[in-house]
Amino acid sequence: MTPPQLAPAFFIAVVVILVFCKAVAWLLGKAGQPAVVSEMLAGVLLGPSLLGLLLPGVQHALFPAPLLPLLYVVGQVGLVLYMFQAGYAFTGHRIDRIAGTAGAVSLAGVSAPLVLGALLVWAADGLAPVRKAGTSVGVTAAFVGVALAITAFPMLARIITERGLQRTRHGSLSLASGALDDMAAWIMLAVVLAFASGRPGPVIITGGGAVLFGLVLWIGGRRAAGALMGSGRSGDQGRLLGTVVLLFLVAWYTDRIGLYAVFGAFAVGVVMPHTARTDRVVETLTPIAATVFLPLFFTYSGLRTEFGLLGDPAVLLFAIACVVLAIAGKFGACWAAARARGESNAVALRVGALMNARGLMQLIALNVGLEAGIVGPALFTILVLVALVTTVMTTPLLYWLDRRDARGAEPISATRRERDIHHSTVAP
């Protein structure tokens, strides 16, 4: 397709994507599901798993092959803006008063699914065709483990905010633990990608570039961000422009060294000062990313998700095992760690339910792995299924726990409730 042909194809595709995502969000919103769940599902439905299966001609006409690179690029813009907001939100949640418990929950929530996912790949190697040709079982096992270890921190914060849980004990613990989880998981993912090539050159470039990037951020990142946001002469538009330029420059650098743009965008968000001026910049960029660009990323991911591959019994069994271990490793381990730290069962169950959601963050990791050439179509589909199941179950599980406690199945004593309220004064 020529550029004049590609432009109208892109415009109509965007219209279909945005309208369809909004329709699915309206339907699932009645069941209490957050918008990100609806957009994840809508992206899959527009792909070969449903639209391509029922109306292949329509699916091909709406999303021709030459259009996919354009959807990818525009989706990457959305991810850069979204991850910037995620990094900014990460540093906005204090964890000092609950650091011990949050650290224990995070450690359990990362290590258990990491180990279980890796062991599953090792055990199933040769039995289920999920390892991409040319990729070692060690790299595949490490990637699956990291993917299962991820918690969707931005979505977690959104659910907690929408449900008014910021000042509850389980809300504060989940926010703190989820932030630590994501930071650890992204670092591990960077390590896996660095070693996936099997050659020393890329590893040295990625490792050396990451060290240089970290030093620059540590020494001058906060100072530069503070100068940008503190300038009184540039105005809101100037600060917005400066932020976008900085984001894209860092995204370019981290992409070039093999860390991928999402890492750089997250880091920029982390070093930004929390001021009213920064809040205005974030509040300007985030709606654009969430409303317009992210649905394009979900659709791009959905176009590469083929649930028809689950027709292979071995792949289906591996997928079921992956879902079960993902829930056991995250929900179970976080619940157990919270209980071991003296939390009530009611608090521990809710922490486990919130931490279990993978959401958008796992989809980002999967696309990074796909672009790096270490994830094949079958494994991509399996891990998309894990992201969907663990994310969709979060809100209904929280509602069920609330109804169960309301019926008195596990009442929290007045003394315990007062203690929880007293301990939940952590600033969100």
Secondary structure by P-SEA (a helix, b strand, c coil): ccaaaaaaaaaaaaaaaaaaaaaaaaaaccccccaaaaaaaaaaaacccccccccaaaaaaaccccaaaaaaaaaaaaaaaaaaaaaaaaaccccccaaaaaaaaaaaacaaaaaaaaaaaaaaccccccccccccaaaaaaaaaaaaaccaaaaaaaaaaaacccccaaaaaaaaaaaaaaaaaaaaaaaaaaaccccaaaaaaaaaaaaaaaaaaaccaaaaaaaaaacccccaaaaaaaaaaaaaaaaaaaaaacccaaaaaaaaaaaccccaaaaaaaaaaaaaaacccaaaaaaaaaaaccccccccaaaaaaaaaaaaaaaaaaaaaaaaaaaaacccaaaaaaaaaaaacccaaaaaaaaaaaaaccccaaaaaaaaaaaaaaaaaaaaaaaaaaaaaaaccccccaaaaaaaaaaccccc
